[in-house]
Amino acid sequence: MVTRAPRVGVIGAGERGRQLIRICYELGALAGVCDVSQPSLREIADTYPDVELHTGADDLVRAPLEAVLIAAPAELHAELSLQVLAAGKHVFVEKPFALSVVDAEAVAAAAVATGLQVFVAHLLIYHPAVRKLRSIIASGAIGRLWHLRSRRSSLGKLRQLGSVWWNVAPYDVSLMLALMGEEPTSVVGAQAGWLTTRSPDAAYADFQFARCRSAHIEVSWLDPNEMWRCDVFGSEGVITISESPSGSRMTLTGCGARSDERGMLFAWRGDETEIEFESVEPLREQVVAFLTSMRFGIAAETDASEGLAVVRALARADRASHVNGAVESRA
């Protein structure tokens, strides 16, 4: 358990790494930064002159730190997580947690064996709109949850050897599992690439859950419309979160199906209500949650077991998209 201000290091000074570096510094926790890029390290040195800089992960991991935040390329996440745990330090790892179920299982097993905290950066779980969404669902305001639809798109950085599904969808899959409270029973997926489906730029998956519940997730990084929209369908209404460069919004619209006096079903719609939620930075909330888990020795919601469940769901959908069929949840 860490009871004083922790000393943490960050591996990776790219776009997300710089955000984590800023937040850790503001929280008084930043002690070291590692990156292979000399220009990136010079920029960090100019902004945070009292922070130790390293060009190799080995040097940072050996430094006197309580934890390491990993914002390195996705293919290094599992390897670096295992290295940090072996050094006796807590881990914060950006999504994706790992790029295979085998690697995710290895990190999860190491977390149990070492008794250290592994925090997976599934940002939506710490988003203020999602926190409000979950409280509304828990109150019963939309009745029985039966479907989720999450769509995320941008015209962003393309990874010729990567996959939009593994790089973008972890956020949405994490939210889906949190709302459904269990892993899916089956999944059907489809992917498309501008050059080749081996490096998909758009991906879709449909998940089935117990009690006739379902979810649809679609992601693209080759779309001119930058946005995230999530619709959560209940038997008595729909909650919608929409987020774009122009701002964020949440609404609750009463709607559903009812029976008339003859037993015939008809659709009904009520008023749309604007839902207010806190204006806080989700990434900062996420880092605070990680530091809190370290301080009190209590696993965060997005711990290694949650990360493993997300990787399992991602892998099932990825596999299904390549065989053009459904993959059972335990396959």
N, C-alpha and C positions, 0 to 999 in steps of 0.2 A: 504494500500500500504506500502511495506517495502522499505525504502530508504537507510538504512545503511546495513552493513554486517549482514545478518540474523543469528539467533541462531536456529539451527535445531537439532533434535534428531533422532536416528535410532533405530527402534524396530527390533531386530533379528541380530545376529552376526554369522550367517551361511556363506556359500560361497558367496552368492550375497550380504548379509548384510555387510560382510567385505569389499567388493569392494565399496559399497556405503559409508561406514565409511571412507575409504581411500580418496575417491574423495571429500567428504564433508570437511574433515580435510585439504586437499590440497587447497581447495577453501576458507579456513578460516571461515567455517560456522558451523563446528561440535561442539556441546556443551554437548551432552549426548548420551549414548548408553544403551539399555535395552536388556537383554537376561536371560533366566532361567538357562543357563549353567554357572557354576562357572569357569570351565577351560577356556571357551570362554571369559568371563569377565576378567580373569587374563591376558589372551593374549592381550586383548584390553588395559588394564591398563599398561602393559609393553611397548606397542607401542605408546600409546597416554596418557601419565601420567596426562595431564591437563584436561581430559575429565571426566565428571561426569558419574558414572555407576549406573545402577538400575537393580534390579532383577524382578521388576514388571512393567507392562505397565502403571498401574495407576500412579505410582510415576513419570515416565517420562512425561506422558501427563500433569500432574499438574505442571511440572517444567516451569520456565519462558522461553518459546520457541516460535518462530513464526511458526514453522512447524515441522511435524514428517514424516519421511520416513519409510514406513512399508515393512519389508522384512521377516515377520513372515510366518508360514505355511498358505497355501492357504485358508483353512477353516476359518481362523481368519481375512481375509482381510476386509470383509464387516463390521464385528463387530468392529474392531479396527478403521476403517475409520470413522464410525459413532461416536465412542467415541472421536476421535481427533477433529472432526468437532464440536461436542457438547462443547468441551473445548475451542473453538474459535481459532483453529490453522489450518493452511493449511495442505493438505495431499498429499503425494507422495506414491502411492501404487504399489507394484510389480504386475505383471500378475500372475494369472488371477485377474481381477478387483473384481469379485465375482464369486461364484459357482452356482448362480441362477439368473434368470431375476428379480425376486422379490427383492432379496438383492441388485442387481445393481440399480434398480429403487429407492430403499430407500436411497442409498448413493447419487445418482444423485439429488434426491429431497432435501436432506439435504444440498448439495452444493448450490443449488439455494436459499434455505431458509436462509442460513447463509451468503451468498455472499463471501464465501471462495473458494480458488482455490483447485481443486482436479485434480491431475496429475496422469494419468495411465501410467505405465512404459512399453509401447509398443515400444520396443527398435528399431525395424527396421525403424520406422518413422524418427529416428534421426541418422541412419546409413549413413555415407558419400556416399556409393555406391547407396543407395536408393534415396538420395537427387539428385545425378547425374542422376539416372534413370528417376526420375520425371521431371527433366528439359529437358531431351532428348525427352520424350513423349510430353511434352508441346510444344516443338519446331516443332512437326509434323514429325520428322525424320523417324518414323516407321509407319506413316499413322494412320489409325483408329485402336485403341486398341480393340481386339476382344476376347482375351483369356489370362489367367494367369495360370501358373503351378508352385507351390511351394512345394518342397520336403525337409524335414528336418529329419535327423537321427543321432543317437549316440548310444553308448553302455554305458549307464550312470546309474545314481541312479534310482532304481526301487522303486515305491511307491505302496505297496500291497493294500492299500485302496484308491489309487488315480487313475487317468486316464491320459494317455499320451495326449489325446485330450485336456483336460482342462489345463494341465500344460505346454504343448509345443506349441500347435496350436495358442494361442492368438496372437503371433507375426505375423504369416502369415495371419491370418484373418484380423488383423488390417491393414496390407499392402494392402490386397485385397480390403477392403472397401475404403481405401484412393485412390487407383488407379481407381476403378470403380466409385467413387463419389456418391454411393448410396447403399442401402441395397439390398440383393438378393430377387428375386421373388419366388424362390423355391430352395430346396436342397435335395440331396440324400446322405446318409452316410453309412459307414460300419466300423466295429471295430473288432479287434481280440486280444485275450489275450493268453499268454503262458499257464496260469492256468485256467483262466475264462474270459469271455468277460465282466464281471462286473468290472474288473480292466484291461482295454485294454492296450496292449503294442504296438499296431499299429492301426492307424485310418486313414480313407480316407473320403473325402467329395467332392462332385461335386455341385457347385453353378451355378444357372442360373440368369442372369440379363436382364434388359430391352435391347432392340435393339440387340438381338441375341448374347449377350456377355456371357462369362462363365469363371469359375475358378475351378481348381482342387488343393486340398491341401492334402498332406499325411505326416504323422509324425510317428516316431518310436523311442523308447529308448532302443530297444533290437536288434540293428543292428551294426555289427562290423565296418561299414563304417561311420565315423563321418563326416557329411557334411551338407551344406545347398545349394540348387540350386534353383534359381528362373528364369523362362523363361517367358518373357512378349511378346506376339505375337501381332503384328500389321499388317495392310494390306500391308505394304511395308518392313517389316523386323522384326527381333526378337532380343531383348536385353536379354542377359544371365548374371546373377550374380552367381558365384560359390565361395563358401567359405569352407575351410577345414583347418586342422591343418598346412598344408603346405603353406597356404596363401589365398589371395582373388584375384579374377579376374572378369573383366566385358568386354563383347564383344557385338558388334552389327553386325548382319549378315543380309544383304539384301536378302529377299526372299518373295515369295507370289504366287498369281495366276493371270494370265493374259489371255486375249482372242487373238486368232490369227485372220487372215483376214476372216476366215470362221465362226468366233464366237465360236470356240472350246477353252475350257479352257486348259491351260498348266501351270505347276509349273516352277518357275524360281528361281535361287539362284545367289546372288552376292558375293562380297568379305566379309570376316570377318575382322572387325576392332577392335583393342584393344582400350578400353575406359579407360582413366586415371581418378582417383578420389582421393580426399584428404585422407591422412593417419592420421586420428584422432580417438580417442577412442570413440565409440558410447555411452557408458555408461556415460562418462564425458559430452558429448554433451547433453545428456538427463537431467542430473542433472542441468547443466547450464540453460537449457530451463525452468526447474521447478523454479529455483531461479529467473529467469527473469520474469516469469509469476507472481510470488509473488511481485517483486519489482514494476512492472508497473500495477498490477491489471488487467492483460489481460489474458484470458483463453488460455492455450496452445492447440495445435492441438489435443493432446491426453487427453482431459479433460473428465469430468464425462459423458457427452453426447456421446462422442466417445467410452468411455469404455462400456457404456450401449449398444450401437449398436453392439460392438464386442461380448458381452455376449449373446445378442439375436441371433446372427449368430451361435455362438458356441452351444447354447442350441438347435437350430433348427436342426443342423447337428447331435448332440448327440441323440436327440429324433428320428430322421430319421433312425439312425443306429440300433435302437432297434425295430423299427416297420418294417424295411426293405422296406421302401417306401419313397416317397417324402413328404416333409412338406412345405406347403405354407408359404410365408414370414410373413404373419400376423397371423398365427395360434398360 
